[in-house]
Amino acid sequence: MFEILRANAGGYFWRLKGTNGETLCHSEVYTSKQSAQAGVNAAKRVAPLAQVHDRT
């Protein structure tokens, strides 16, 4: 699930949590809640198409 949270220093960010409750990734800090929601929407739209590049 995605969560939108308020950052300690102000602004908003989102994080993606797995079914076990662990954080899988998080966003940058956005100045508005609407921008954070737009970031969630972008991640939902792009993630199924994202390629994996193993750079090890």
N, C-alpha and C positions, 0 to 999 in steps of 0.2 A: 504494500500500500504506500501511497505518497502521503506525506505530512507536510503541512505548511506551518512554520514556526516563526516566532519573533526572535531576532538576533539580539544578543546582549548589548551590542554597541548601537542598536537601532537598525531598522530595516527588517526584511523578511528573507527566509531561505526555505528550501524544501529538502526533504530527504526521502529516499526510497528504502523501505524496510521489508525484509523477507518475512515469510510466514512464521519463522522462529523468533521474530522480534528484533533481529540484528539489523543494523544499518548497513545497506549495501553501497550506497553512494549519497552524496549531498551536493547541493548547488552552491553557487556564489551567493553573496548577500545582495538582495535587490532593495531598491529604495521604496517600493510600494508592494502591497499585497497583490495587487493586480498583475504586476510584473512577475512575481513569484508564481502565480497561477499560470501565466503565459509560459513560463519556463517548464512547469509540469506538463502542460499540454504539448510543448515542443518535444520533451523527452519521450512522452507516450507515442508521439507521431514518428519519431526518428528511430527509437531503440529497436523495433522489430527489423529494421533494415540495416542496422549498424554492422559493419564488418569487424572482425577481430584480427588484429595484427600482432602476432607474437614477435616481440622485439628482444627476446632473450639471447 
